[in-house]
Amino acid sequence: MDISKIGGLGNLLSSGKAASGAAAGGPSFGDLVQNMVNTTVESQKKAEGLTMAAATGENVPLHEIVQAISQAELTLQTMVTVRDKAVEAYQEIIRMPI
């Protein structure tokens, strides 16, 4: 599974950064999502690296591999849940009468 394509999401999210981030005085929603995507990608890479190290015969403790895979799975599930909620909110807004 190639997750490198997720990195292109940053260009989409940063286009609205100036308008929304400056008005609120804090990080924009796009910044928060981008940070979450980066965290997800990093945890996936860490889990993949530890798994590959164990597969090539390096001395990697099994509990570290299991923890890394569990963390990667948890961050991915969280990211998917946030995406689903954002899509659901968008659909609710679209259904509102003007």
N, C-alpha and C positions, 0 to 999 in steps of 0.2 A: 504494500500500500504506500503510495507516494504522497506524503503530506506536504511536500515543498510548495505545492500550488496554493496552499492556504496563505502563504506570505503575501500574495498579490492583493489580499483583502485590505491591506494597509492603505493602498492608494484610494480605494473607495471610501474608506472611513475618514481619511485625513482631509477630504475635500470640504467637509462641513465643520472642520475643527475651529477655524477662525471665528465663525459666527456664533456657534453655541458655547465654546469654551470661554470666550472673552466675556460673554454676557453673564454667565453663572459665576465666574471668578474661580472656578476649579476645573478639574479635568472634564473633558467632554465625554459623552457616552461613547463616541468613536474611539477615544483614547483608552477608555476602560475595556472596550471590546478588543482593541488591538493588543493591549497588555494581556488579556485573557488568552487570546490566540497564541501569542508568543510563549506564554507559560505552558500551554497545551503542547505546542510543538517541541519545546525544550524537554518536557517530561517524556514525550514519545521518543525523542532521540536518545535520552538517557537510558530508557528501558531497552531500546533496540541495541544500543552500544553494549550494555551489560549482557544481554542475551547473546550477542555475537561473540563477545569475549569468552563466555562460558562454552559456546559451541566450538570455538577454536582451541579450547583446551586450557585457557588461562584459569588461574586459581581465583575464582570469584565465588564468594559465599552465596549459597542458594537463597538465603533469606533476603539478601540485598536485591537479588533479581526479582523475587516475588514482590517485595515492597515497591520496587521501581515500576513493575508492570501494573500493580494495583493503583499506584499514584497516577500513572498515565491513563488508566481506564477511568478513574474517578474524574480527572480533569477533562477528559474527552466527554464523559457523560454530562458534566456540568456545562460545558460549552454547548453541547447539543440542546440541553434544556433551556439555556438562555436564548439560543437561536429560535427554538420553538415558541418561547414566550414573546419574543420580539415580533415574529411573524404573526402570531395570534393577535397581538396588540395592533399591528398594522392593519390586519383584516378587520378588526373592530372599528378602527378609525375610518376605513374605506366604507363600511356599512352605515356610518352615521349620516342621517339626512342633513342636508345643508339648509 
